[in-house]
Amino acid sequence: MKTTGKVRGETIEATLNFVKETYGKKGLENLYKHLSERTIKLLKQMIGLAFYDYEILFTITKLICDLFGQKAPVFAREIGKYSAKYGFKTFF
């Protein structure tokens, strides 16, 4: 599937924070084990207000669903809900 567009770094950060809060440090470490070195390097340099390719968020969300959510689309919605709340808290 070809994905296009841009997302703010804070959206990606919220997705990673969802894993950390839900599955702890071990869950986040497990996620990172499955990411490419290029993606990990990018995540370490990420700036919240900068824009990044949507492909990064798509890849991470899909991987989270595969690892923790039994590939359920409903689980992706839970990540989205969390991200929206996270973004709202950091915005205001």
DOSEGU-220011 format. One record per residue (C-alpha): x, y, z; residue number from 1. Coordinates in Angstrom, 3 decimals. Example, Ala and Ser with C-alpha at 12.3 -4.5 7.8 and 13.67 -1.06 7.14 Angstrom:
2
         c1         c2         c3     i
     12.300     -4.500      7.800     1
     13.670     -1.060      7.140     2
end
This chain:
92
         c1         c2         c3     i
      0.000      0.000      0.000     1
      1.390      3.405     -0.987     2
      1.005      6.014      1.724     3
      1.529      9.717      1.202     4
      1.289     12.899      3.188     5
      2.952     14.401      6.220     6
      2.355     14.179      9.973     7
      3.807     16.135     12.850     8
      6.466     14.493     14.943     9
      4.244     14.844     18.004    10
      1.769     12.426     16.407    11
      4.488      9.818     16.041    12
      5.707     10.562     19.575    13
      2.171     10.020     20.905    14
      1.997      6.647     19.155    15
      5.259      5.575     20.773    16
      4.072      6.903     24.129    17
      0.920      4.766     23.768    18
      3.137      1.685     23.641    19
      5.211      2.832     26.603    20
      2.178      3.607     28.776    21
      0.262      0.486     27.739    22
      3.043     -2.114     27.563    23
      5.861     -0.496     29.528    24
      9.504     -0.075     28.696    25
      9.790     -3.733     27.611    26
      6.977     -3.247     25.097    27
      8.696     -0.195     23.639    28
     12.003     -2.085     23.453    29
     10.208     -4.923     21.645    30
      8.791     -2.455     19.132    31
     12.213     -0.918     18.488    32
     13.684     -4.398     17.849    33
     11.394     -4.651     14.813    34
     12.145     -1.201     13.354    35
     14.821     -0.519     10.764    36
     18.006      1.260     11.841    37
     17.028      4.155      9.575    38
     13.670      4.557     11.352    39
     15.253      4.331     14.808    40
     17.793      7.000     13.869    41
     14.996      9.259     12.635    42
     12.964      8.728     15.821    43
     15.945      9.708     17.970    44
     16.272     12.991     16.060    45
     12.546     13.727     15.820    46
     11.218     17.176     16.633    47
      7.572     17.359     17.734    48
      6.462     20.276     15.575    49
      8.347     19.243     12.443    50
      6.604     17.307      9.667    51
      7.569     13.767      8.654    52
      6.412     11.331      5.979    53
      3.162      9.614      6.890    54
      4.812      6.318      5.922    55
      6.710      6.358      9.244    56
      3.508      6.612     11.297    57
      1.781      4.020      9.130    58
      4.653      1.557      9.515    59
      4.869      2.015     13.284    60
      1.109      1.739     13.789    61
      0.904     -1.403     11.659    62
      3.788     -2.941     13.583    63
      2.150     -2.094     16.924    64
     -1.056     -3.775     15.767    65
      0.898     -6.828     14.593    66
      2.871     -7.115     17.837    67
      0.257     -6.199     20.444    68
     -3.190     -5.892     18.884    69
     -3.617     -9.140     16.999    70
     -3.758     -7.148     13.753    71
     -7.165     -5.727     14.659    72
     -8.177     -2.459     12.949    73
    -10.069     -1.624     16.141    74
     -6.752     -1.574     17.949    75
     -5.425      1.037     15.512    76
     -8.405      3.203     16.473    77
     -7.405      2.904     20.131    78
     -3.950      4.192     19.222    79
     -5.597      7.061     17.337    80
     -7.815      7.951     20.315    81
     -4.803      7.961     22.596    82
     -2.847     10.134     20.162    83
     -5.687     12.641     19.952    84
     -5.885     12.937     23.752    85
     -2.097     13.165     23.989    86
     -2.002     15.899     21.365    87
     -4.776     17.815     23.062    88
     -2.935     17.719     26.393    89
      0.335     18.902     24.868    90
     -1.344     21.599     22.784    91
     -3.171     23.308     25.659    92
end
